């Protein structure tokens, strides 16, 4: 496969069984073959997208000392600000050429879980920053829920199988700023080749060149979404849970051509995580003689902790 397939969520949400089944088939095929789709018909309005970009540009333009006061020690970067070059891909020493912010879950009806998650960090200088971030988080979470419902049907599970695990899940909205490149990077790129940790990732801001996906032949292909599309990919948790039936694809964000080094790039992924006690054991209906069980049993929480250590965000 040499291009990213495009699907429309409105087909799944329609009352037409034929359209719904077409969406399930196309989504499932794409995730088995390359692990990425471009999705139209999501719940983000143009106004909300414009507001979010405006707010995050305002935040990343703040003086360094102001941003640093929102970098919270001891929580592995789960909320608030993470400064430039702190995170690196698994197996690499060089920090990625980016800084980012994390909005986390807005827990409903579960005081115990609310106490277990770090609170969201309020930016005093920007009165609308947190409100716009929360609204975007909710709309992406809603979009992700329906994508997972379609995948549940593709996997011959109950349509609402994932609902119980993603309600109040440990999901993260991450506005990223890749600043202008001022000197020849030594071995570093904007985001080195990696697979995502979570169930699925919904990416805003993949309209320009930069994001590349590795297909099954090991070739890097550009992943460019239309202005009204989100790029959505399978993460390691879902790949593991489906015994690698659905593919978590390696991807990277490459540095721009030298003539564009002076420009910033922004992208905004939403990492859909389940609650920590979701079992990631390989699904029975994804195991057979041709596809023996590939992974040990674990939970989402245990797997996340292991990966955050590998990424250098928390200490072992």
Helices and strands as residue ranges (DSSP letters): E 6-8, H 9-13, H 17-33, E 36-40, H 46-60, H 64-68, E 80-82, E 99-102, H 111-116, H 129-154, H 163-166, E 172-178, E 191-194, E 200-204, E 211-214, E 220-222, E 230-234, H 236-241, E 251-253, G 258-260, E 265-272, G 284-286, H 300-310
